[in-house]
């Protein structure tokens, strides 16, 4: 994709993609897919779990190819819905609290030890 097209696609608001030509929609969804894949990778590196966001994109390339071949809006709408679902799941994953299992277990054991100590004193 040349830089002019890439710059034009970057400026398109996601909600306005449907008003563009079919070819621009395909490129815009493909561009958004690549952005989501990068975000999924970044979030995974932070220790969060973007599994569901990734699952929603599992068949994206195949569905996009089908839309390109059939050139029907209903097939492109399937692609759009995949992107939207993945974006929602990614947002949830970003807001996830990172749990340190080791520290959680240590805190639980300390509480148990304290409770046992209180019982023995009583």
VENZIZI-V712813 format. One record per backbone hydrogen bond with DSSP energy under -1.0 kcal/mol. CO is the residue of the C=O (numbers start at 1). NH is the residue of the N-H. E is the energy in kcal/mol with one decimal. If there is no record, write none. Layout:
CO|NH|E, CO|NH|E
This chain:
2|6|-2.3, 3|7|-2.8, 4|8|-2.1, 5|9|-2.6, 6|10|-2.3, 7|11|-1.3, 13|16|-1.6, 14|17|-1.2, 16|19|-1.3, 17|20|-2.0, 21|25|-2.5, 22|26|-2.3, 23|27|-2.2, 24|28|-2.8, 25|29|-2.8, 26|30|-2.1, 27|31|-2.5, 28|32|-2.6, 29|33|-2.4, 30|34|-2.1, 31|35|-2.1, 32|36|-2.5, 33|37|-2.4, 34|38|-2.0, 35|39|-2.3, 36|40|-2.8, 37|41|-2.1, 38|42|-2.4, 39|43|-2.7, 40|44|-2.4, 41|45|-2.0, 42|46|-1.1, 43|48|-2.0, 44|47|-1.5, 50|54|-2.1, 51|55|-2.4, 52|56|-2.0, 55|58|-1.6, 57|60|-1.6, 59|63|-2.6, 60|64|-2.9, 61|65|-2.2, 62|66|-2.2, 63|67|-2.2, 64|68|-2.3, 65|69|-2.2, 66|70|-3.0, 67|71|-2.4, 72|76|-1.5, 73|77|-2.4, 74|78|-1.3, 75|79|-1.4, 76|80|-2.4, 77|81|-2.6, 78|82|-1.8, 79|83|-2.1, 80|84|-2.6, 81|85|-2.5, 82|86|-2.2, 83|87|-2.6, 84|88|-2.1, 85|89|-2.3, 86|90|-2.5, 87|91|-2.1, 88|92|-2.0, 89|93|-2.4, 90|94|-2.4, 91|95|-1.5, 93|96|-1.1, 100|104|-2.1, 101|105|-2.6, 102|106|-2.4, 103|107|-2.4, 104|108|-2.1, 105|109|-2.6, 106|110|-2.3, 107|111|-2.1, 108|112|-2.1, 109|113|-2.5, 110|114|-2.6, 111|115|-2.5, 112|116|-2.4, 113|117|-2.3, 114|118|-2.0, 115|119|-2.0, 116|120|-2.0, 117|121|-1.5, 118|122|-1.3
